[in-house]
Amino acid sequence: MIKKFLLATVAAGLATAANAADLPRRAAPPPIFTPVPVFTWTGFYGGLESAYSFSDSQRVTTYGVSPVNQGFIASGVRNGNARISNEGFANIGGTAGYNYQFTPGSGIVVGIANSIDWTDTGKTRYAVGATGNVSYFRQSTDWLGTLTGRVGYAFDRVMVYGLGGLAYGNVFNDARFYNTAGTLNFAGRYDDFKTGYAYGGGIEFALPTDSFFSNFAVGRYLGIKYDAITVKAEYVHYDLGSQSVAVGPIAAGALGAGYVSRFKNEGNIVRAGFNYKFGGF
């Protein structure tokens, strides 16, 4: 009797084990992977910049309108060639533009940018000539704008680029000629808007919105919504062309009909600044 009971118990245990083996096993849920957003430079941007501008040693050539004036140039009484240079820091400037990146992450980026800077150059008036018959020249670009296309390559949040396009600004060219007695005999100036071309290149780095440096962004406290803050440094060479200035007689006794002085209006500007980038991820 006892033997039959033990056999039945063992058989029941085996059947239970077999049924349990057929039940589905409880496995741990698969891990959840959150994809990391890939940065893209695509989108509008705008920001502020500061700049240092300088010009190479530029020649101002002068010739006489009348034979008597040209004679003074030929004999060296009046200087026919002068060299002037300018430099200065711009207090502030602004930029705005749009980028399009073909492949998010790393890839080619094309765009357009418009920047305007107060150049703060050309406050010095250069004296040329010996004692008496001194010529004074001044060349300045009061403010400079560039409307350029940009082509670059992004290494994720770092982008290097080249730029080229239109340059524009207000140009001031001034010439004043004195005689041996210190009297201003001839004077002329040009003060107007001019256009030309610009080219250069730069590098830009995008900071995430949750970075430490974003705590110092003005837009954070103004409620401006942006995807990233970018910092940049770039070099631009600009050329606003040549300008001939009529330097006419203004004093009684001035000999001849006057002179024409030709100025070159070109230079260089180094910009550093930051932008707010809107849209993109």
Secondary structure, 3 states (H helix, E strand, C coil): CHHHHHHHHHHHHHHHHHHHHHCCCCCCCCCCCCCCCCCCCCEEEEEEEEEEEECCCEEEEEEECCHHHHHHHHHCCCCCEEEECCEEEEEEEEEEEEEEECCCCEEEEEEEEEEEEECCCCCCCEEECCCCCCEEEEEEEEEEEEEEEEEEEEECCEEEEEEEEEEEEEEEEEEEEECCCCCEEEEEEEEEEEEEEEEEEEEEEEEECCCHHHHHCHHHHHCCCCCEEEEEEEEEEEEEEEEEEEEEECCCCCCCCCEEEEEEEEEEEEEEEEEEEECCC
